[in-house]
Amino acid sequence: MPALASSHRSLVVLFACSALAVAGCGSGSSAKPATPSPTTLVAGAGTQAAASAAVNSGDSEESKSFPAPAGATGGPSAPAPSAVKAGKLRKPSASGSSSSSVSPGAPSDAEVRAELAQMTSVVRTQRRAVAASGHGVTLDSQGLASALTGTPAIVARVIAGANAIAHYPYVYGGGHASLVDSAYDCSSSLSYALAAGGLLNTSLVSGELAKWGDPGPGRWITIYANDGHTFMYVGGLRYDTSGRDGPLGSRWQTAPRSLAGFTVRHPPGL
């Protein structure tokens, strides 16, 4: 019996260590960050429960991110980042949600058309881009971002990916078992957007993002990360789970915030 108990404890320890390998925002995982690649992510169906269980030290700014109630989901999962580039963009709906308190409700046909048109416009504008006539990103009344003419196509795809989950609920650990999920924490929100741009093929935790890419600020995208939290600026507009105006508030924000204590990185060439 003692030998069996010892074996059981070993299995528990092994499981716990394995869970830490798929962590949320506040991880300093030793896993080697994925090399930036144009490869499109092909994500399998992940479960929020598995992702939420794989946590460690926590997001240092979770309390400022309007976290969803324990066990709640945000409705159907987001599309794969590759689908976002194809123009398939919807807000999370109430269908399949276990808690209407964190669901934005089913969007109207007009809202869906407006969002699809907005995202398609971003991509079309960048494809037509010639000489840069501006450098920046604007925010519309729905909390979605639009790039100015001259923005690189990769950055336009990152913006489209960020828009696709801009209003999804915050759940620590969400979006880590798979980038296709119904809620996202700070680091998986950035990972999803970067994957839409072909810059990642997996979800990184904040500690990994603090070592990813090149050091210093970028011309278009600048990532701020430490072991507890991460956010980014794209064309001067902040994308951050912390500081939203409510549980379904947009991750895109115009208000400034402190940059103290964060490592500054950027995608190579951007």
C-alpha positions in Angstrom: 0.0 0.0 0.0 2.8 2.6 0.8 4.2 1.9 -2.7 0.8 2.5 -4.3 0.4 5.7 -2.4 3.8 6.9 -3.5 3.0 6.1 -7.1 -0.2 8.0 -6.8 1.6 11.1 -5.4 4.1 10.9 -8.3 1.3 10.9 -10.8 -0.3 13.9 -9.2 3.1 15.8 -9.2 3.6 14.8 -12.9 0.1 16.0 -13.8 0.7 19.3 -12.0 4.0 19.9 -13.7 2.4 19.1 -17.1 -0.4 21.6 -16.4 2.1 24.4 -15.7 3.5 24.0 -19.2 0.2 25.3 -20.6 -0.2 28.4 -18.5 -2.0 31.7 -18.6 -0.7 35.3 -18.5 1.4 34.9 -15.4 3.9 32.3 -16.4 7.6 32.3 -16.8 7.5 29.0 -18.7 10.9 27.6 -19.8 9.4 26.4 -23.1 11.2 27.8 -26.1 9.1 30.5 -27.8 7.9 29.6 -31.3 9.9 31.1 -34.1 8.0 33.8 -36.0 6.7 32.1 -39.2 4.2 32.9 -41.9 2.7 29.5 -41.4 -1.1 29.7 -40.8 -2.3 28.3 -37.5 -4.5 25.2 -37.8 -6.0 25.0 -34.3 -7.9 22.1 -33.0 -11.0 22.3 -30.8 -9.7 23.4 -27.3 -11.7 23.3 -24.1 -11.8 26.3 -21.8 -12.0 24.0 -18.8 -8.6 22.5 -19.6 -7.1 25.9 -20.2 -8.5 27.3 -17.0 -7.1 24.4 -15.0 -3.6 25.1 -16.4 -2.7 28.1 -14.3 0.1 29.1 -12.0 1.0 32.4 -10.4 -1.9 34.3 -12.0 -2.3 37.5 -14.0 -1.1 40.4 -11.9 -3.8 42.6 -13.5 -6.6 40.1 -13.5 -8.7 42.2 -11.1 -8.6 45.1 -13.6 -9.7 42.9 -16.5 -13.4 42.2 -15.4 -12.8 38.4 -15.2 -15.8 36.2 -16.0 -17.4 34.3 -13.1 -15.9 30.9 -12.5 -17.2 28.2 -14.8 -18.8 30.8 -17.1 -18.1 30.8 -20.9 -18.5 33.4 -23.5 -20.6 31.4 -26.0 -19.2 29.7 -29.1 -15.5 29.6 -29.8 -13.7 32.2 -31.9 -12.8 31.2 -35.4 -9.3 30.0 -36.2 -7.0 33.0 -36.9 -6.7 31.8 -40.5 -10.5 32.1 -40.8 -10.3 35.7 -39.6 -8.1 36.6 -42.6 -10.8 35.1 -44.8 -13.3 37.6 -43.5 -15.2 35.4 -41.1 -15.8 37.7 -38.1 -18.5 37.5 -35.4 -18.9 38.6 -31.9 -19.4 35.8 -29.4 -23.1 35.0 -29.1 -25.4 33.6 -26.4 -25.6 30.2 -28.2 -24.1 27.5 -26.0 -23.2 29.9 -23.2 -23.6 28.6 -19.7 -23.9 32.1 -18.3 -25.9 34.9 -20.0 -24.3 37.4 -17.6 -21.1 37.3 -19.7 -22.6 36.8 -23.1 -22.9 39.8 -25.5 -26.0 38.3 -27.0 -26.6 37.2 -30.6 -25.5 40.1 -32.9 -28.1 41.5 -35.3 -27.6 41.0 -39.1 -26.7 44.7 -39.3 -24.0 44.3 -36.7 -22.5 41.3 -38.4 -22.5 43.1 -41.8 -20.9 46.2 -40.2 -18.2 44.1 -38.6 -17.5 42.1 -41.7 -17.3 45.2 -43.7 -15.0 46.8 -41.2 -12.5 43.9 -41.2 -12.7 43.5 -44.9 -12.0 47.2 -45.3 -8.8 46.9 -43.2 -7.4 44.1 -45.3 -8.5 45.7 -48.7 -6.9 49.0 -47.7 -3.6 47.3 -46.9 -3.6 45.4 -50.2 -4.0 48.7 -52.0 -1.3 50.4 -49.9 1.3 52.2 -51.9 3.4 54.9 -50.3 2.5 55.3 -46.6 0.2 58.3 -46.1 0.0 57.8 -42.4 1.1 55.7 -39.5 -1.5 54.8 -36.9 -4.7 52.9 -36.0 -8.0 54.5 -35.2 -10.8 53.2 -33.0 -14.5 53.2 -34.1 -17.6 53.5 -32.0 -17.9 49.7 -31.7 -14.4 49.4 -30.1 -12.8 48.0 -33.3 -9.6 49.2 -34.9 -9.0 50.4 -38.4 -5.5 50.9 -40.0 -4.5 53.9 -42.1 -3.4 53.5 -45.6 0.2 52.3 -45.8 0.0 49.9 -43.0 1.9 46.6 -43.8 -0.4 43.7 -44.7 0.9 41.6 -41.7 -0.1 44.4 -39.3 -3.5 44.6 -41.0 -4.0 40.9 -40.3 -2.9 41.3 -36.7 -5.5 44.1 -36.4 -8.2 41.9 -37.9 -7.3 39.1 -35.5 -7.4 41.4 -32.5 -10.8 42.8 -33.7 -12.2 39.2 -33.9 -11.8 38.7 -30.2 -11.8 42.3 -29.0 -15.1 41.8 -27.0 -14.7 38.3 -25.8 -14.8 37.7 -22.1 -11.7 37.5 -20.0 -10.9 34.1 -18.4 -7.5 33.4 -17.0 -6.1 30.4 -18.9 -8.6 30.8 -21.8 -7.0 30.5 -25.2 -4.0 28.5 -24.1 -5.1 24.8 -24.5 -6.1 26.1 -28.0 -6.2 29.5 -29.7 -9.7 28.6 -30.7 -11.7 29.3 -27.5 -14.6 31.2 -26.1 -12.6 33.5 -23.7 -9.1 34.8 -23.6 -6.6 36.1 -21.0 -4.0 38.8 -21.6 -1.3 36.7 -23.3 -3.7 34.5 -25.3 -5.4 37.7 -26.6 -2.0 38.9 -28.0 -1.1 35.4 -29.2 -4.4 35.1 -31.2 -3.8 38.5 -32.9 -0.2 37.7 -33.7 -1.2 34.3 -35.1 -3.7 36.0 -37.4 -0.7 37.9 -38.8 1.2 34.7 -39.3 3.7 35.6 -36.6 2.9 32.8 -34.2 1.6 29.2 -34.5 0.8 28.7 -30.8 -0.3 30.6 -27.7 2.5 32.0 -25.6 2.3 33.1 -22.0 3.4 36.5 -20.9 6.8 35.4 -19.6 7.5 33.9 -23.1 6.3 37.1 -24.8 8.8 39.0 -22.7 11.6 37.0 -24.5 9.9 36.7 -28.0 10.8 38.7 -31.0 13.4 41.5 -31.0 14.2 43.9 -28.1 12.9 47.4 -27.9 9.9 49.2 -29.4 8.8 48.4 -33.0 7.7 50.8 -35.7 4.2 49.2 -35.9 3.8 46.7 -33.0 5.3 47.0 -29.5 4.7 44.3 -26.9 5.0 45.0 -23.2 5.4 41.9 -21.1 6.6 40.5 -17.8 5.9 37.3 -15.8 2.5 38.6 -14.7 0.9 40.5 -17.6 1.2 41.6 -21.2 -0.3 44.0 -23.6 0.7 45.6 -26.9 0.4 48.8 -28.9 -0.4 48.5 -32.6 0.0 51.7 -34.6 -0.2 53.7 -31.4 -3.4 52.0 -30.1 -3.3 49.9 -27.0 -4.6 46.3 -27.0 -5.0 45.2 -23.4 -7.3 43.1 -21.3 -6.6 45.3 -18.3 -8.5 48.6 -18.1 -11.5 47.7 -20.3 -14.8 49.4 -19.5 -16.6 46.2 -18.5 -16.8 42.4 -18.9 -17.4 42.8 -22.6 -15.5 46.0 -23.2 -13.1 46.2 -26.1 -9.5 45.2 -25.6 -8.7 48.2 -27.8 -8.2 51.3 -25.7 -7.1 54.9 -26.2 -6.3 55.7 -22.5 -2.6 55.7 -21.6 -1.2 53.4 -18.9 2.0 52.8 -16.9 4.7 51.0 -18.8 6.9 50.5 -15.7 8.1 47.0 -15.0 7.6 45.6 -18.5 10.1 44.3 -21.0 9.7 45.9 -24.4 9.7 43.7 -27.5 8.5 43.8 -31.1 8.0 41.3 -34.0 11.1 41.3 -36.2 10.9 43.9 -38.9 7.8 45.5 -37.5 
